[in-house]
Amino acid sequence: MVIPSKTKLLLADDDAQIRDFLHKLLVRAGYDVIQAEDGKDALAKVRDLDPDLVLLDVMMPRLDGLEVCRILKSRKDAVFLPVILLTAKGDMESRVEGLKLGADDYINKPADPQELLDRIEVLLRIKALQDKLSTSFERDLEEKNKDRLTGLYNSSYLDSRIRDEFQRAARYSEPISCIYINLDGYHSVLLEKGRDTADKVVKQAAQIIQDSTREFDVLIRTIENQFVIVLPRTHITGSLAVATRVWQKARQDLKPVQEIQLGLSMGVSFYPNKDVNSEDKLLDQARQALEKAMGSGQNQICFFQHMAYLYQPDMS
């Protein structure tokens, strides 16, 4: 097996003599080896150094290998991380418990050098296959959730993402805001100038929104001429600042299509808010605010704070 130069193994054992022997063996085999003296040290190095495989002694101080294995295998967002337990020859109970906790293999101490290298090689091959499948799945999921015209997320992504963000905000007592946006003049462009010109206008509006928002804001195209911005950790004043930037840039960059005027109407909602207790309410209030903005002459911003308030930014 040709070992990639950056393949990292974490070796956790409180016995310095065993650790030194295994370290030399693995380095000679071409691996980059990280050492840990106990369970807590092992967890910290997994978090900070992202190894490709972990070798865990079962009996270690502060946190034993079984508990470290349980923690590593219970991580929900992690990629596949193979774990090999190093067990005493007659310790069948630890082996069975380790396999129940998700350990991928075990080997008796003192380890036979060739057997250990063979088992590591097998698990790294499995990891390579798992990583490839995960990458392919994530790529397919990303493609499914993207709007082909603008590159923003699409409406199928909105429900799950805003639910996750709202639940996180409620759990940690953080603010969250939402901006609903309508591209005013779109339907006139579509009827009078055709699909190609209308698509160009939508792409231009999407670019304006991207250029005026932050990297961690979530940008979604819901229908042909409407967009949503989800603003994690953002209170009402912050959301109005974002809406103002978008509106001002649109006023500068969205030029009329011949005689058809273009602009952006926006509705803003936020949490914490006594009238908002769910992600559905957050979206609903943003929609209502957008309807108020569109019904009051378009190209305006409206936000909800117990009632709808129209807000006209200063172009300066």
C-alpha positions in Angstrom: 0.0 0.0 0.0 1.3 3.5 -0.9 0.7 5.6 2.2 -0.2 9.3 1.5 2.5 11.6 3.0 -0.1 13.3 5.3 -1.7 10.2 6.7 -1.9 10.9 10.5 -2.3 8.3 13.2 -3.0 9.2 16.8 -1.4 6.8 19.3 -2.8 7.1 22.9 -1.1 5.0 25.6 0.1 5.9 29.1 2.9 3.4 28.9 5.9 5.4 27.5 7.8 2.3 26.6 5.0 0.8 24.6 4.2 4.2 23.0 7.9 4.6 22.0 8.0 1.1 20.4 4.8 1.7 18.4 5.8 5.2 17.4 9.0 3.9 15.9 7.2 1.1 14.1 4.5 3.4 12.6 7.0 6.1 11.6 9.1 3.5 9.8 6.0 2.4 8.0 5.5 5.9 6.6 2.9 7.4 8.9 2.8 10.7 10.6 2.3 9.8 14.3 0.8 12.0 17.0 1.2 10.8 20.6 -1.1 11.2 23.6 -0.4 10.2 27.1 -4.0 9.7 28.3 -7.6 9.9 27.2 -8.2 13.6 27.7 -5.0 14.4 25.8 -6.2 12.0 23.0 -9.6 13.8 22.7 -7.9 17.2 22.5 -5.5 16.1 19.8 -8.3 14.5 17.8 -10.1 17.8 17.9 -7.1 20.0 17.1 -5.1 17.7 14.7 -7.7 15.7 12.8 -6.0 12.3 12.6 -7.0 9.6 10.1 -7.0 6.8 12.6 -6.8 6.4 16.3 -5.0 3.7 18.3 -6.3 3.6 21.9 -5.0 1.8 24.9 -8.0 0.6 27.0 -6.5 1.3 30.4 -5.4 5.0 30.7 -5.6 7.6 33.4 -8.1 10.5 33.5 -10.2 9.0 30.7 -9.9 5.3 29.7 -9.9 4.2 26.1 -13.4 2.9 26.1 -14.8 6.2 27.2 -12.7 8.0 24.5 -14.0 5.5 21.9 -17.6 6.2 23.0 -17.1 10.0 22.7 -15.4 9.7 19.3 -18.1 7.4 17.9 -21.0 9.5 19.2 -20.0 12.6 17.2 -22.8 13.4 14.8 -21.1 15.7 12.3 -17.7 13.9 12.1 -16.3 12.0 9.1 -15.5 8.3 9.6 -12.6 8.0 12.1 -11.4 4.4 12.5 -10.6 3.4 16.1 -8.4 0.4 17.1 -8.4 -0.6 20.8 -5.1 -2.0 22.3 -6.2 -4.6 24.9 -4.6 -7.0 27.3 -4.4 -10.5 25.8 -7.0 -12.0 28.1 -9.3 -8.9 28.5 -12.3 -10.2 26.5 -14.7 -8.0 28.4 -13.1 -4.8 27.2 -13.0 -6.0 23.6 -16.7 -6.8 23.6 -17.5 -3.5 25.3 -15.3 -1.6 22.8 -17.0 -3.2 19.8 -20.4 -2.3 21.3 -19.3 1.3 21.6 -18.3 1.4 17.9 -14.6 0.5 17.9 -13.6 -0.8 14.5 -11.0 -3.3 15.6 -8.9 -4.4 18.5 -5.4 -5.9 18.9 -3.7 -7.7 21.7 -0.8 -6.1 23.6 2.0 -6.6 23.0 1.0 -6.0 19.4 2.5 -8.2 16.6 4.1 -5.5 14.3 2.9 -7.0 11.0 -0.6 -7.7 12.2 -1.0 -4.2 13.5 0.2 -2.6 10.3 -2.1 -4.9 8.2 -5.1 -4.0 10.3 -4.3 -0.3 10.1 -4.0 -0.6 6.3 -7.4 -2.3 6.0 -9.1 0.4 8.1 -7.5 3.2 6.1 -8.8 1.6 2.9 -12.3 1.5 4.4 -11.9 5.1 5.5 -10.8 6.2 2.0 -13.9 4.6 0.5 -16.2 6.1 3.2 -14.7 9.6 2.7 -15.2 9.3 -1.1 -18.9 8.3 -0.7 -19.4 11.1 1.9 -17.9 13.7 -0.5 -20.1 12.5 -3.4 -23.2 12.5 -1.2 -22.4 16.1 0.1 -21.7 17.3 -3.5 -25.1 15.8 -4.7 -26.9 17.3 -1.8 -25.3 20.7 -2.4 -26.3 20.5 -6.1 -29.9 19.6 -5.1 -30.1 22.6 -2.8 -28.7 25.2 -5.3 -30.6 27.5 -7.6 -29.1 26.9 -11.1 -29.6 30.5 -12.3 -28.2 32.4 -9.4 -26.0 29.9 -7.5 -27.9 30.8 -4.3 -29.7 28.2 -2.2 -33.2 27.2 -3.5 -36.6 27.1 -1.7 -36.2 23.4 -0.8 -33.3 24.4 1.4 -35.1 27.2 3.2 -37.3 25.2 5.6 -34.6 22.9 7.0 -32.0 25.7 7.3 -34.2 28.3 9.0 -35.5 25.6 11.4 -32.0 24.7 12.4 -30.9 28.3 12.8 -34.1 29.3 14.8 -33.7 26.3 17.1 -30.0 27.2 17.7 -31.0 30.8 18.4 -33.7 29.8 20.9 -31.4 27.2 22.6 -28.6 29.7 23.1 -30.7 32.8 23.6 -29.2 34.4 20.4 -30.9 36.8 18.0 -31.9 35.8 14.5 -33.4 37.9 11.7 -35.0 37.3 8.3 -35.3 39.6 5.2 -37.8 38.8 2.5 -37.0 40.5 -0.8 -39.1 41.2 -3.9 -37.5 42.2 -7.2 -39.9 45.0 -8.3 -40.5 45.4 -12.0 -39.5 41.8 -12.8 -42.9 40.7 -14.2 -43.0 43.7 -16.5 -39.5 42.8 -17.8 -40.6 39.2 -18.3 -43.8 40.1 -20.2 -42.3 42.8 -22.4 -38.7 41.8 -22.8 -38.7 38.0 -22.5 -37.1 35.3 -20.4 -33.5 36.0 -21.2 -33.7 39.6 -20.1 -35.7 38.7 -17.0 -33.1 36.1 -16.0 -30.3 38.7 -16.4 -32.1 41.0 -14.1 -32.6 38.2 -11.5 -28.9 37.3 -11.7 -28.0 41.0 -11.2 -30.3 41.2 -8.1 -28.8 38.1 -6.7 -25.3 39.5 -7.1 -26.3 42.7 -5.4 -27.6 40.7 -2.4 -24.4 38.6 -2.3 -22.1 41.7 -2.5 -24.1 43.4 0.4 -24.2 40.5 2.9 -21.8 38.6 5.1 -20.2 35.3 4.5 -22.3 33.5 7.2 -25.6 35.0 6.1 -27.8 32.4 4.3 -29.1 33.6 0.8 -32.0 31.9 -0.8 -34.0 32.4 -4.0 -37.5 31.2 -3.2 -39.4 31.9 -6.4 -38.6 33.6 -9.7 -38.3 37.2 -8.3 -38.1 36.7 -4.5 -35.3 36.1 -2.2 -34.8 35.4 1.5 -31.8 36.3 3.7 -31.5 34.5 7.0 -29.3 36.4 9.4 -27.9 34.2 12.3 -26.9 36.1 15.5 -28.3 39.3 14.2 -30.7 41.6 16.1 -33.1 44.2 14.6 -30.6 47.0 14.2 -28.1 44.6 12.5 -30.8 43.3 10.1 -31.8 46.8 9.2 -28.2 47.7 8.5 -28.0 44.7 6.1 -31.3 45.6 4.4 -30.1 49.2 4.0 -26.8 48.1 2.3 -28.8 45.8 -0.1 -31.3 48.5 -0.9 -28.7 51.3 -1.4 -26.6 49.0 -3.7 -29.8 48.1 -5.7 -30.6 51.8 -6.1 -27.2 52.3 -7.6 -26.8 49.2 -9.7 -30.3 48.1 -10.8 -30.7 50.2 -13.9 -34.1 50.5 -15.7 -34.7 48.1 -18.6 -35.6 50.8 -21.1 -38.7 52.4 -19.5 -39.2 49.7 -16.8 -38.1 50.7 -13.4 -36.5 48.1 -11.1 -36.0 48.1 -7.4 -36.1 45.9 -4.3 -38.9 45.8 -1.7 -38.0 44.2 1.6 -39.7 42.9 4.7 -37.7 42.4 7.9 -38.6 40.2 10.9 -36.5 39.3 14.0 -36.2 37.2 17.2 -36.4 37.6 20.2 -39.8 39.1 19.6 -43.0 38.5 21.7 -44.9 37.8 18.5 -42.3 35.3 17.2 -42.0 31.8 18.8 -41.1 29.7 15.8 -39.3 29.7 12.5 -42.7 29.8 10.7 -43.6 32.9 12.6 -40.3 34.5 11.7 -40.9 33.8 8.0 -44.5 34.8 8.2 -43.8 38.2 9.7 -41.1 38.9 7.1 -43.6 38.0 4.3 -46.3 40.3 5.9 -43.7 43.1 6.1 -42.8 42.6 2.4 -46.5 42.7 1.4 -46.8 46.0 3.3 -43.7 47.4 1.6 -45.0 46.3 -1.9 -48.4 47.7 -1.2 -47.0 51.1 -0.1 -45.3 52.1 -3.4 -42.6 49.3 -3.7 -38.9 49.9 -3.5 -39.2 50.3 0.3 -38.3 48.5 3.5 -40.8 47.4 6.1 -40.1 45.7 9.5 -42.3 44.2 12.2 -42.1 45.2 15.8 -45.6 44.5 17.1 -46.8 46.2 14.0 -45.5 47.1 10.5 -43.2 50.1 10.1 -42.1 51.4 6.8 -38.4 52.4 6.7 -36.9 54.6 3.9 -33.1 54.5 3.9 -31.0 57.5 3.0 -29.1 57.1 -0.2 -26.2 59.0 1.2 
